[in-house]
């Protein structure tokens, strides 16, 4: 199957979020079983929540205080080396943050950058606002498709009429594989393509399962 026959699936992520990480691993499975090509983009939970910090629980505010560094490193990598580096960098960061439970320290960032084949000095971006305008623009592009009442990830695909179909999620654990991944993809696109459809939800009974 040629790349030109594949449907682009734009995926906005913040490497901080374990649920977005689960969804991203599912999307890699979808690429194996459906003619889909994921295109990675950066969004930011810190940006999303910066105007409502006083309304958030203290533990979540503390988490968000660590959120700027990784997304700044991701956007700096994209700006300096192209969007194709985001997939490998996200994989390296997510494996460390979620599967291995490592702290979001400079050492962890450098290690992830090196695994992704990127210069270690990109870790300097974690403490710099040099690319914040680009970060906010990337975040806005994704969040404008779905609205402010969601988080990460945001996924967008072209609809039959040429307009984008965009949605938050799906939130799932563990990441479905094989035919289960295909079924979830097909069903998600089916409901997301219905005009006026907004939400299916049920209480989460378990946390992310990283397998």
N, C-alpha and C positions, 0 to 999 in steps of 0.2 A: 504494500500500500504506500503510495507516495505521500510526502508531507503535505502537498497541496490539497489532498483529499481529506485532510484531518480538520476537525472542528476546533478552532482555538477556544480554550477555556481560560479566561483571565482570572487569576487567583490573587487576592490581596491578603497579606498575612502580617501579623506581628509575631516575631519568634518567641515572645514572652508567653503566649497563650497555649496551654496544653491541648485545648479542644481544637484550636486551629491546626495544631500539629497533627492530631488524629485525622482531621479532614484532609490534610495535605498528603498523608500517607495513603489514604483511600484514593485520592486523585491519581497517585502514581499507579495504583492498581487499575483504575479506570483506563489509563493510557494503554494498558496491556490488552484490554478486552473490548474497547470501543475506539473508533477512529477519532481520538481526541488528543490535542497537544496543549499541555498546560503552559501558560505564560505567567511568570511570577511578578508580583508587584508588592511594594511595601505600603502598609498602613500602620497607624500608631495608636495604641490604646492610651498613651499619654496625651496625645493631641485630642483624641475623642473625649477624654474625661477632664481636660484641663479647666473647664469652666464650671464643673460641678464637684470639685474635690471635697467641698464642705459637706456634701450630701452622702459621701461614700463612707463605708466602714473603715476604721483605722488600719486594719490589716491590709485592705485593698489599696489604701493610700500609700502605705509603705511599699507595697509591691510596685505600684506605678512609679515610685521614685527611682526604681531601678530600670524602668522601661525605656528611657531615652537612649541609653548607650547602644544596645543592640540594633535598634532601628536606624540610628544615625550611622552606625558602621555599615549596615546593609545599603542605605541610600548612597553613602560615599562610594562603596564598591560599585554600585550600578552606574553612578555618574562617571567614575574614572575608568571602568573596565567593561561597561556594557551590561544590558539586562540579562544576558545569558549566564552571568555569574551568580545570579540570585538563587537559582535552584540549588546548585552545589553548596552555596554558603548557608542557605536556610537549612539544608540537610545536616550540615556540620554543626550548626548552632543548636538546632532542635534535638539532635541526638545527645548533645552534651547537657542541655538544660533539662530535658524531659526524661529521656531514657536513662541517663547516667546521674541526673540530679545534681549537676555541678552548679556552683554559684556563678552569677553573671559578672565575673571579675575580668580584669584586663587579660590575665593569663588564659582564661577560658576563651575569650574573644580571639586572642592571638593564635591559640591552638586551632580553633575552627577556621580562621583565615588561612592558615598554612595548609590544613587539610583540603581546603577548596582551591588551593593553588594561587592564593592572593597574597599580596605583600603584608607583612605583619604590621607595618606602620599605619595601615588603615584603622587599627585599633585606636589611634589618636582621635579619630572622628567621634568616638564615644563621648568625649568631653568638649566637643566643639559644636557651635551652631552654624558652621560654614555651609552646610547643606540643608538647613532646616526649611528653607523656602521650597526646595525640591521635595523634601519629605512631606510637607504640608500639601503640596500640589498632588503628589501621588496618593496621599490619604484621601484628599477631597475627591479625586477622580473616582475612587472606589465607593466611598460613602455616599456620594451624590446619587449613585445608582439605586441605593436601597433605603436611604434615610438615616437619621441620627439615632434611631432607637435600637440599633443593632451593634454588634461588635465585629470581631474577626473570627472566621474569614468571610470575605465577600467573593462570590464567584459570578462571573458574567459570561454568557455565551450568545452568539448571534441567533436571533429567532428567524422564523420562516419569512417574516416580512422585512428582515434586515435590521430591525431594532434589536438592541441587546435585551436579553432576559437575565436579570440579576437577582441574587438572593443571598441571604446570610445562611451560613451552615453548609450542609447539614451537620448537626452535632451528633456524633455517633462514637461508640466504643464497644469492642476494639475496632480498628479499621477493617471494614469488610474486604475480602479477597476473592479473586476469581469471579464466578458467576454471581455471588452475592454483591460484589462491587458493581457489576454491570446492572443488576436489578435495581440497586439503590440509585445509580446514575439515571437510568431510564425513568424511574418513578419521580425522581426529583425534577427532572426536566419536564415531565408531563404536568405535574401540579404547578410548577413555576410559570409555565406558559399560559395558564388560564388567566385571562384578565379579571382583576378583582380578587384573586386568591392571595391571601396574606400569611396564613400561619397554620401549622400543625405543631402541637407541643404536648409533652407529657413530662411528669416529674422525673428527674434523673435519679436513678437508684444506685449508681456506682460511678466511681471516678474513671478517668482515662486509664485504659489498659495498654501499655506500651509493649507490643510484641514484635 
